[in-house]
Each structure stands twice: as C-alpha cells, then as structure tokens.
Amino acid sequence: MQANGTFSLVDAVSEYARKWKTISAEIREYLLQNTTEHNIHEIIQVSYDCVVSIAIVRRFDSLKVR
C-alpha cells in the first residue's frame, strides 16, 4: 500500500513540475516582449503621476483652510 502512495506522490509532483515549467516559459516569454518593458515603464509613470497629483491636491487643500 505504501508503494502505491509513493508512486501517486511522485506522479503528482511530476505533473506539478511539468505545469510549472510551462507557466515559467510563458512568463519568461511575456517578460521578454518589447511591449512588456514599455508597459512596465508606463505603469511606473502612471504611479508617479498619481503620487504627484495627490500631493498637489493636498497642497491646494491645505491652502484653502488658511
């Protein structure tokens, strides 16, 4: 009975490894695309713009209170 459990575990681990290898290849392929680098830079820029915009709004709000 233990041998069957061991074989089942090995089979499950092997299947997991095959799936992970496929997913890893897909992620690597996506990250190597030129558009990915562009999108990452765009996301960073949008994030920065949001932070700056929030700071400007807070500054105007603080001026109105005075």
C-alpha positions, 0 to 999 in steps of 0.5 A: 500500500505504501508503494502505491502512495509513493508512486501517486506522490511522485506522479503528482509532483511530476505533473506539478513540475511539468505545469510549472515549467510551462507557466515559467516559459510563458512568463519568461516569454511575456517578460521578454516582449518589447511591449512588456518593458514599455508597459512596465515603464508606463505603469511606473509613470502612471504611479508617479503621476498619481503620487504627484497629483495627490500631493498637489491636491493636498497642497491646494487643500491645505491652502484653502483652510488658511 
